[in-house]
Structure formats: C-alpha cells, structure tokens
C-alpha cells in the first residue's frame, strides 16, 4: 500500500513540487551566495536550484545522510548546526521545520549561522481542517520513506512568535506557491504553503 501511494505521489506531485520550489528558491537567493540546505534529503531541490543559479554554492546537512545525494551532504544531530557564526550567506529549510518537535531551536541556529537570509518553505495551519489536510499531505508524501511525522504545523501567529524569538525579521512572504495542478490545488493549495525570506538581526550591518 505504501509503495503504491509513493508511486502515485511521485507521478502526480513530486516532479512538479521540486521544480516549483527550486524556481521559487532560486529567485530569492543573493548573487554568488553560499547556501546551507538543512534537512535536504537527497538534495533534489537544491540540485535543481543550482542548475538554475550556477553562481551559487550549495551544500546540505541532514539527520540521515542518504547513500546517493545530488549535492554534498553531511550529518548533524538535528538541533545544532555544526558551523561557526555567520559562516553561510543563506540557510534554507524546505518543508523541514514541521517535522521537528522544536522548530525554535533550529531557527535560532539558522539566525546564528546565516549572514544574509534564512529562507523557509513550510505550512500555515489556522484551523482543524487545515491541520487535517496538511497531515494527510504529509502522510502521503513521507510515510513511504519512513520520515518522522510529528505534524507540528504553525499558525501565522505562531510563526511570528517563532521568528521574533529567533530575532529574524520577515523580508518577503508569499502564499502563491503553485505546487498542485487542478483540482488538487483546490484541496491541498488554499494558501496552506508559505515561502518566507527572513533577515537575521544585524544582517547587512
């Protein structure tokens, strides 16, 4: 059953999702940026982004490093980014933070490590229906791969609190992230997906 779900997800969603996210991410990165992709998986999105923006240098870290990755990936403990302060231009989290029990810890770490920006693609859950929809999406996309599923979605207000606590200021934010074709977008779109670029306190100073 999980294998069938995984195949359907790949055929109907995965290719479009990775392309749309790579294009969106590429448009938010500074010129010649060094980019750390946290929770990058096999690096598919990062690799596509690098193809669009060959001026950037991008590497990844993940709790579980896969045997074959598209970008260089090193392991980390899931809580502490193993780099000095201000050692990367940009830190990215692409659909990662809702898989953590404590997103605030990683956000504080990203604010510490990033010189110019922290970019987050994640979800916004304002009510029970949003939560159930996101949980279904998560299960379909990740259960076949054994990914942890705490379903830790945040509301707009909760995101704002997390950003304030990490001393991150919103630069740009958009819910126009067209991951799904019609009619899937009517259920799984609905402004549930948010792409946000934030400035660490003191960036550019």
N, C-alpha and C positions, 0 to 999 in steps of 0.2 A: 504493500500500500504506500509506504513512504517513498519507495523507488518510483512508483507511478506519479505521485504528487511532485517529486523532484523533477521528473521529466517534463511534466506539464508546465511547471514553473519556469523551467529553462526555455521551453519552446515559446511560451506566451509572454513572459515578463523579463527574464534575466537579461537578454541581449539589449532590449530597449532601455531598461533601467541603467545598465552600466554605461551605455552610450550617452544618455541624457545627463547622468550625473557627472561623467567625465567632461562633457562640454560645459556644463554649468560651473564646475570647479575650475576649469581652465580659464574661464572668464573672470574669476575672482583673484587669481594669483598675480602678485607683482612680477615685474620683469626680472629674469635671472634669479628667481627665488630658490632657496633651499627649502625643501618641504619634507616634513616628517608626517607620515600617514599612520596614525595609531589604530590598531585593530584592522590591519589592511587585508587580512585573509591571504589569498594568493596574489594580490596586487593587480587584479584585472582593471579596476577603475583607475588606479594610479598609472598603470601602463598605458591605457588609452589617453589619459590626460597628458602624459609625457609625449605621446605621438602628436597630439595637437599643439603642445607647447614644448618644443625641443630645447628651449632656452632654460628650462627649469631642471633642477636636480632633485630627485625624489627617492626616498627610502622609506621602509616600513618597519614597524615593530608589532608583535602580536604575542599573545599568551601561548598559543600553539603555532609553531612555525611549520608550514607545510613542506612536503618533500620537494615540490617544484613551484617556484614563485617567479613572477614576471619582473619584479623589482627586487633589489636586495632587502632581506627581512631578517631582523634579529629578534631574539626572545626578550620578554620583560615580564615582570611579576604581576602586571595588571593594575598596579596602583602608582608606582613611581617611574617616571620617565628617566632612563639612565643617561642623562645628558646634563651638561652644565647650564647655568642660567644664560638665557638669550643666545643659545647655540644654533637655533634654526630660525629662518625668516618666518616660516608658517608652520603651524601644527594643524592637522586636519583630523576630524572624526566623522567618518561617513557611515551613518546608521550603526553606531557603536555604543553610544552612551546609554541607550535604553536597555542594553544587555548587561549593564553593570549594576551592582547593588548600591554604589555610592558615586554617582557622576560628579559630585562636588570635588572629590579628591583628584580625579583626572583633569577637571577643568582648572583647578589651582596649579597643577603641574604644567599644563599647557601654557597658562599665563606666565609661568616662571621661565619656560624654555623658549617661547616664541619672541622674536624681535619685533615683528610687524603685525602679524594677524593670527587669529585662531578661527578656523572655518569649520562649521558644524552642519551636517545634514542629519536631521533627526525628525521626530514626530511631535505633534501637538495634540494633546487629548484634553478636551474641555468637558466631556460628559461620559456617561456609561456607554453610550452607543459608540463613541469614538474609541474608547478603550477596547471594547469587544471587537470592533473592526480591525484595529491595529494588532490585537492578539491573534486574530485569525490570519492576517497577513504574515505575521512573524512565524507562526507555526508552519504555514505552507512553505515559506521561503527557507526556514532554518532547521526545522525538526529533522529533515532527511540527512543533515550534515552534523548532527549532534551538538549544535550551538546552544549555549546556555540561554534560557528564556525566562528571565525574571519579570518580563512585561512591565518594566519600570518607566512608564511614559509620564511626561510632564505637561502641565497646562501652561498657557502663556505666562501666567503669574508666577508659577514655579520656576520656569526658565529665567525670568527676570531676576528672581531671588538668587538663583544659582550663579548667574552672570555677575551680579553685584558682589556676592560673596567672594568670587574669584578675581574681582577687580578687572572685569572685562566690560568694555563699552561696545554696544551694537553700532556697527558701521553701516551694514546693509542687511536686510532680511526680506525673504520672499517666500510666499506660499505657491508661487507659479512654478511648480516642478512637475512637468507633464510626463510622469512615469508610465501611465497606463493609457491604452487605446480605449475608445468607446466600445462597449458600455462599461468596461471595468472601472474607468475613471469616475463613473457616477457613484460607485460604492467605495472604491479604495483611494480615490483622489480627495475631493471635498476639503481641500486645504489642510489635510492632515500632515502634510510633509512641509518642512520648513528648512530653508537653506540660509544660514546666518554667517556673516563675517563680522568678527569682533576684534577690537584693538586692546591689547594688553595695556594696563596702566603704565604710562611713561613711554609707550611706543612712539618713535619719531622724535622724542625729546633730545 
